[in-house]
Amino acid sequence: MLIKITRKSQPKASEITPHEVYLKRREFIRAGAGALAAGLLPGAAGAALGPDFGDLPDSRYNTDEKLTSYENVTTYNNFYELGTGKDDPHKNADSLVAEPWSIEVSGECAKPGVYSVEDFVKPHKLEDRIYRLRCVEAWSMVIPWVGFEVGEVVKRCEPNSHAKYVAFKTILDPENLPGQRRRVLDWPYKEGLRLDEAMNPLAIFAVGLYGKALPNQNGAPLRLVVPWKYGFKSIKSVVSMEFTRDEPPTAWGRQAPGEYGFYSNVNPEVNHPRWSQRRERRIGEFRKRKTLMFNGYEEEVAHLYAGMDLKKNF
């Protein structure tokens, strides 16, 4: 099925989700200012069954794809800080200490500093954004994220003319995070986007999913979601954001540069050295389906790479 961002007459999230919890979320008490603030506190955001966000607007970026179940979304994860097995993050979720939490902003910008999660969230209107997130090894999910545009945060930080990239870093806490006690990767996990990629409205900071606060295993309390790229690009539990002149190093780019390029765009014409990327399997389905260029968002993001060799710049 061709994945398109619905521009007119899109179905509301409550009309297309199969998950009982999500269907019921608009029946809960509508969140006032105090309830919303409570829902975004770092500690609450780390709870697997965190507070409901109340009556959220439906995003214009929603899709009409069948959603992956809440159970699969929260129990089948890549989060190596909590273990390399797909079920390890769920089992070890309590190891992530999500309170207190802060995000350091630095580099080529006018407003560096240390911000709380609330500082990031308060100026923005939260929306449900239903995207298909592709991960490595050709599996995918469709997830109703609650979040806000990375670009809005970028604007507030006022990057200067030297800023060309945004580098992100995740938490470093080997005392509590079992995966970081092993040299699986060069910890802490690092990722990066070109500045214009970060400014694209499809790129969001997620603070929840299925109308609930983001579970630890899914990257609480704040994670990146870049739906036209492979899932490993969506760094979890972000603690820093740096504006740089040069292309920043990335975790998988350092680990296996011949396999994981900086751009990491979904491109079925570029095979991973160890497997084809022409087809993918949706979690919860048996049959594979055709992988779409830019994960189906070609119309919205292809202009970012005009004139680039997308096989060389993979």
MOUR-V410972 format. One line per field, one symbol per residue. phi: phi as a letter, one per 20 degrees, with the letter a starting at -180 (. if undefined). psi: psi as a letter, one per 40 degrees, with the letter a starting at -180 (. if undefined). Layout:
phi = ???
psi = ???
//
This chain:
phi = .fecefeclfffgfedfeeffffeffeffffefffffffdfgfffeefdfffeneefeffefddfffffgfffdcccdbffdpeffefgffdgffeeebfbbcedbnfbecfqddegfgfegfdefcecdcededfmlcbcdcefdabfggffgffflfefefdccddcefdbffdeffeedefcefffcbacfgfffeffffceecablmdgffgfdogebceccfedfgffefdlfdbbcecedgffcgffffbffdcffflffbfedffgdafdfccdfgndefecfeeglmndgfecgffcgneefefee
psi = hhhihhdifiiideeehehddddedeeihhhaddddddeeiddddehdfiiieagiihieeiieihiiiddddeegihgddeieideddddededhhehihihhhaagiegiahiiddddddeihiihhhihhhiiffiiihhgihaihdddddddegiaeehdihhiiiihgdddhddeeifdigiihiiiiiddddehedhihheiifeiihideefiehiihgeeiideegiigheihhhidihiiidddddgdedgiddfihheehiideiiediihhheidiiihhihffefdddedddfheiheddg.
//
